[in-house]
Each structure stands twice: as structure tokens, then as C-alpha cells.
Amino acid sequence: MRIILTTTLAAMLLAPMASAFTAINGLAVQPRSDGMFEVVASGGDGPSQIWCAAGQFARQAQRVGGNDRIFIVEPYGPSRSNPGYRAVVFTTRPSSALANGPTLGTDGDYSVSLRKIGFNLRVAHAERFCDDVFEEVTERWRF
């Protein structure tokens, strides 16, 4: 957990990109003019870190509810907003094609995806991936 905190602080202080939103885990979220948003990975970030950032952005910046869903528009790949980085593009306002995308348990698959267009989670579920980071940060500041 010390590594997560150190990485988070380093990402927040040293990130070469300007971002409109920084999640609790230090990942940058770049809003787009079309209402979509790009979560930019800062290294070895996996699905839980990226979904955490997407959930926080959706709830705090877009003001959507916990039962609303976040959909993958563009799977994990090169970032459009930050060349040299990897990212995932999400939306909370899906097209009709995205609205019927896969969810946890589709075809017996319960893994959280970053590579399936249309894959979606409830905002509250995505935010749950932030719990480990939040607990680490609050534990450090407990007197």
C-alpha cells in the first residue's frame, strides 16, 4: 500500500499532463467536448484503478447517480489527449449500440474489462475500486 500512496503522490505532483480532474488514486481524467471522458493510465494501472477514476469522475464531475452506468467507448489503447500514454474512453450517455453492451456475468465472464467496447459497470461499483486507496490514505492520517 505504501507503493500505491507514493505512486499516487508522484503522479499528482509530477504528471506532465494538465488534467481537469484527478482521481483519489492519482489518475488523470480528461473530459471531452462530446460528453465522453478519457481515463489516462500512468504506468502499470489495471482495471480497478482505471474504473475507480472513471467512477469518481462520473459521480463528481458529471453528477450522475450510483445506479447510472459507465460504458467503455474506446478500449484500452493509446491516449488521444496525452501521447505516449495508454487510456480508456468512457461515457455515461451511451448510444443504443453501447447500451446493450456486456456486463459482469455476460457469457459467464465475471472479470472487469478494459478491452470490450460497451462493457459497463454501475457508477457505485466502479467507485468501490477506490476503497483500498481511500483506506490507505485515511489510515496514514489517523492520530
Residue frames relative to the residue before (quaternion, step in Angstrom):
aa qw qx qy qz dx dy dz
M 1.0000 0.0000 0.0000 0.0000 0.00 0.00 0.00
R 0.5782 0.5786 -0.3754 0.4358 3.58 1.13 -0.60
I 0.6200 0.5411 -0.3373 0.4572 3.57 1.07 -0.74
I 0.6379 0.5243 -0.3333 0.4550 3.59 0.96 -0.83
L 0.6712 0.4949 -0.3020 0.4619 3.58 0.87 -0.92
T 0.6560 0.5055 -0.3067 0.4691 3.59 0.94 -0.88
T 0.6555 0.5053 -0.3018 0.4732 3.57 0.95 -0.90
T 0.6425 0.5301 -0.3193 0.4519 3.56 0.97 -0.86
L 0.6862 0.4765 -0.2887 0.4677 3.56 0.83 -0.94
A 0.6471 0.5143 -0.3175 0.4648 3.58 0.97 -0.83
A 0.6549 0.5135 -0.3155 0.4560 3.57 0.94 -0.87
M 0.6752 0.4952 -0.2975 0.4586 3.56 0.97 -0.84
L 0.7366 0.4316 -0.2353 0.4644 3.59 0.96 -0.81
L 0.8023 0.3287 -0.1368 0.4792 3.54 0.98 -0.83
A 0.3979 0.7362 -0.4780 0.2670 3.59 1.23 -0.06
P 0.3762 -0.7575 0.4902 0.2108 3.57 -0.72 1.05
M 0.6634 0.5064 -0.3031 0.4599 3.56 1.22 -0.26
A 0.3754 -0.6763 0.5752 0.2662 3.54 -1.13 0.59
S 0.0198 -0.8152 0.5788 0.0040 3.56 -0.82 0.91
A 0.4811 -0.6651 0.4959 0.2833 3.50 -1.17 0.62
F 0.7960 0.1154 -0.0493 0.5922 3.61 1.16 -0.45
T 0.0770 -0.7689 0.6333 0.0432 3.56 -1.01 0.86
A 0.3658 -0.7425 0.5249 0.1982 3.57 -0.70 1.11
I 0.7007 -0.4731 0.3363 0.4148 3.56 -1.28 0.33
N 0.6999 0.4477 -0.2711 0.4860 3.59 1.12 -0.57
G 0.6195 -0.6028 0.3199 0.3879 3.59 1.26 0.25
L 0.5288 0.6359 -0.4248 0.3681 3.59 1.19 -0.10
A 0.4053 -0.7092 0.5334 0.2197 3.53 -1.07 0.87
V 0.1253 -0.7604 0.6339 0.0653 3.53 -1.09 0.82
Q 0.1642 -0.7999 0.5754 0.0456 3.54 -0.68 1.17
P 0.2727 -0.7546 0.5686 0.1814 3.61 -0.52 1.09
R 0.2512 -0.7523 0.5890 0.1550 3.55 -1.16 0.61
S 0.6314 -0.5717 0.3735 0.3675 3.56 -1.16 0.52
D 0.6713 0.5008 -0.3011 0.4559 3.62 1.18 -0.44
G 0.6295 -0.5579 0.3284 0.4297 3.60 1.26 0.25
M 0.5727 0.5541 -0.3884 0.4627 3.57 1.27 -0.15
F 0.1555 -0.7807 0.5940 0.1162 3.57 -1.27 0.15
E 0.3029 -0.7591 0.5612 0.1305 3.51 -1.15 0.79
V 0.1942 -0.7478 0.6253 0.1104 3.56 -0.83 1.02
V 0.2102 -0.8061 0.5490 0.0683 3.54 -0.58 1.25
A 0.3353 -0.7411 0.5522 0.1829 3.57 -0.74 1.12
S 0.2983 -0.7847 0.5205 0.1557 3.56 -1.04 0.76
G 0.8044 -0.0708 0.0436 0.5883 3.59 1.16 0.26
G 0.8337 -0.1426 0.1403 0.5147 3.54 -0.57 -1.18
D 0.2619 0.7917 -0.5161 0.1958 3.57 1.11 0.56
G 0.2310 -0.7848 0.5662 0.1004 3.52 -0.99 0.93
P 0.8035 -0.3114 0.2060 0.4636 3.54 -1.31 -0.16
S 0.6737 0.5062 -0.3343 0.4220 3.61 0.80 -0.86
Q 0.6627 0.4969 -0.3161 0.4626 3.61 0.95 -0.77
I 0.6812 0.4882 -0.2935 0.4599 3.57 0.92 -0.89
W 0.6633 0.4817 -0.3086 0.4823 3.61 0.96 -0.81
C 0.5749 0.5696 -0.3729 0.4539 3.61 1.09 -0.65
A 0.6909 0.4748 -0.2784 0.4688 3.59 0.79 -1.01
A 0.6404 0.5194 -0.3240 0.4639 3.59 0.99 -0.80
G 0.6618 0.5114 -0.3037 0.4564 3.57 0.95 -0.87
Q 0.6633 0.5010 -0.3078 0.4629 3.57 0.92 -0.87
F 0.6564 0.5024 -0.3179 0.4644 3.57 0.93 -0.86
A 0.6530 0.5223 -0.3244 0.4423 3.58 0.86 -0.92
R 0.7054 0.4620 -0.2675 0.4663 3.58 0.88 -0.95
Q 0.7827 0.3847 -0.1971 0.4478 3.59 0.72 -1.04
A 0.7636 0.3666 -0.2071 0.4895 3.60 0.88 -0.86
Q 0.7625 0.3401 -0.1978 0.5136 3.57 1.00 -0.78
R 0.3343 -0.7989 0.4477 0.2226 3.56 1.35 -0.11
V 0.3397 0.7209 -0.5287 0.2922 3.57 0.92 0.91
G 0.5483 -0.6392 0.4398 0.3120 3.57 -1.22 0.45
G 0.6871 -0.5112 0.3465 0.3829 3.53 -1.30 0.32
N 0.6959 0.4550 -0.2796 0.4802 3.61 1.11 -0.55
D 0.4920 0.6168 -0.4533 0.4147 3.59 1.26 -0.07
R 0.3768 -0.7471 0.5126 0.1927 3.55 -1.20 0.50
I 0.2781 -0.7120 0.6232 0.1652 3.53 -1.30 0.60
F 0.1465 -0.8137 0.5621 0.0239 3.57 -0.80 1.08
I 0.4113 -0.6698 0.5559 0.2705 3.56 -1.11 0.70
V 0.2063 -0.7727 0.5940 0.0874 3.54 -0.83 1.10
E 0.7686 0.0595 -0.0090 0.6369 3.55 0.98 -0.92
P 0.3935 -0.7525 0.4744 0.2322 3.60 -0.60 1.10
Y 0.7588 -0.3750 0.2896 0.4469 3.52 -1.39 0.19
G 0.3437 0.7094 -0.5461 0.2835 3.54 -0.70 1.13
P 0.7805 -0.3135 0.2182 0.4950 3.59 -1.23 -0.24
S 0.4598 -0.6839 0.5001 0.2660 3.55 -1.00 0.88
R 0.3847 -0.7066 0.5440 0.2384 3.56 -1.04 0.78
S 0.7299 0.4460 -0.2399 0.4591 3.57 1.03 -0.79
N 0.7931 0.1877 -0.0821 0.5737 3.60 1.17 -0.54
P 0.2546 -0.8017 0.5213 0.1438 3.59 0.12 1.25
G 0.7518 0.3472 -0.2896 0.4800 3.54 -1.00 0.88
Y 0.6823 0.4182 -0.2738 0.5334 3.57 1.29 -0.14
R 0.3880 -0.6716 0.5732 0.2642 3.56 -1.35 0.22
A 0.0029 0.8151 -0.5772 0.0490 3.57 -1.09 0.66
V 0.2406 -0.7028 0.6419 0.1902 3.52 -1.45 0.10
V 0.2492 -0.7556 0.5878 0.1465 3.58 -0.98 0.86
F 0.1081 -0.8053 0.5829 -0.0008 3.55 -0.89 1.08
T 0.0750 -0.7555 0.6420 0.1073 3.51 -1.40 0.14
T 0.2883 -0.7141 0.6008 0.2144 3.53 -1.28 0.40
R 0.6840 0.3937 -0.2641 0.5544 3.57 1.34 0.04
P 0.0649 -0.8665 0.4942 0.0259 3.59 0.38 1.21
S 0.5063 -0.5681 0.5436 0.3541 3.50 -1.32 0.42
S 0.6734 -0.4845 0.3450 0.4391 3.59 -1.21 0.21
A 0.6267 0.5324 -0.3435 0.4536 3.61 1.07 -0.65
L 0.6843 0.4739 -0.2860 0.4747 3.60 0.95 -0.83
A 0.6045 0.6118 -0.3480 0.3731 3.57 1.03 -0.82
N 0.7250 0.3891 -0.2324 0.5187 3.59 1.16 -0.48
G 0.3196 0.7844 -0.4754 0.2379 3.57 1.23 0.45
P 0.6697 -0.5149 0.3533 0.4019 3.57 -1.26 0.27
T 0.1694 -0.7474 0.6354 0.0942 3.52 -1.24 0.63
L 0.7023 -0.3978 0.3288 0.4903 3.57 -1.26 -0.03
G 0.7874 0.3109 -0.2459 0.4721 3.55 -0.91 0.93
T 0.4630 0.6601 -0.4662 0.3640 3.60 1.23 -0.15
D 0.8418 -0.0005 -0.0627 0.5361 3.56 -0.78 1.09
G 0.6669 -0.5327 0.2954 0.4292 3.58 1.11 0.68
D 0.5454 0.6099 -0.3980 0.4149 3.60 1.27 0.19
Y 0.0799 -0.8225 0.5632 0.0037 3.56 -0.58 1.18
S 0.4696 0.6531 -0.4726 0.3600 3.60 1.14 0.40
V 0.4556 -0.6727 0.5185 0.2666 3.53 -1.15 0.74
S 0.2323 -0.8313 0.4994 0.0752 3.53 -0.51 1.24
L 0.1662 -0.7281 0.6507 0.1369 3.51 -1.36 0.46
R 0.7028 0.5077 -0.2357 0.4390 3.56 1.29 -0.20
K 0.6463 0.5062 -0.3263 0.4687 3.61 1.24 -0.07
I 0.3829 -0.7088 0.5444 0.2338 3.56 -0.61 1.14
G 0.7899 0.2852 -0.2364 0.4886 3.55 -0.89 0.98
F 0.4668 0.6549 -0.4700 0.3637 3.60 1.21 -0.25
N 0.0103 0.8320 -0.5518 0.0570 3.57 -0.89 0.89
L 0.1455 -0.7500 0.6415 0.0693 3.49 -1.33 0.60
R 0.5465 -0.5484 0.4981 0.3905 3.54 -1.27 0.33
V 0.6068 -0.5659 0.4126 0.3760 3.58 -1.11 0.66
A 0.6541 0.5234 -0.3157 0.4456 3.60 0.91 -0.90
H 0.6331 0.5185 -0.3308 0.4701 3.59 1.04 -0.74
A 0.6537 0.5100 -0.3141 0.4626 3.59 0.91 -0.89
E 0.6590 0.5166 -0.3099 0.4503 3.59 0.97 -0.83
R 0.5762 0.6001 -0.3790 0.4053 3.61 1.10 -0.57
F 0.5966 0.5667 -0.3637 0.4366 3.59 1.15 -0.49
C 0.6059 0.5563 -0.3477 0.4500 3.62 1.25 -0.25
D 0.4790 0.7218 -0.4206 0.2695 3.59 1.18 -0.44
D 0.6517 0.5226 -0.3337 0.4368 3.62 0.87 -0.84
V 0.6623 0.4891 -0.3079 0.4768 3.58 0.94 -0.85
F 0.6574 0.5171 -0.3111 0.4512 3.58 0.90 -0.93
E 0.6566 0.5058 -0.3099 0.4658 3.58 0.94 -0.86
E 0.6440 0.5202 -0.3210 0.4599 3.60 0.98 -0.78
V 0.6704 0.4940 -0.2990 0.4660 3.56 0.90 -0.91
T 0.7007 0.4574 -0.2857 0.4671 3.61 0.81 -0.92
E 0.6054 0.5536 -0.3563 0.4473 3.61 1.06 -0.64
R 0.6479 0.5348 -0.3108 0.4445 3.59 0.98 -0.80
W 0.7512 0.4005 -0.2041 0.4835 3.58 1.05 -0.76
R 0.4503 0.6825 -0.4568 0.3504 3.58 1.25 0.13
F 0.2821 -0.7784 0.5415 0.1456 3.59 -0.90 0.90
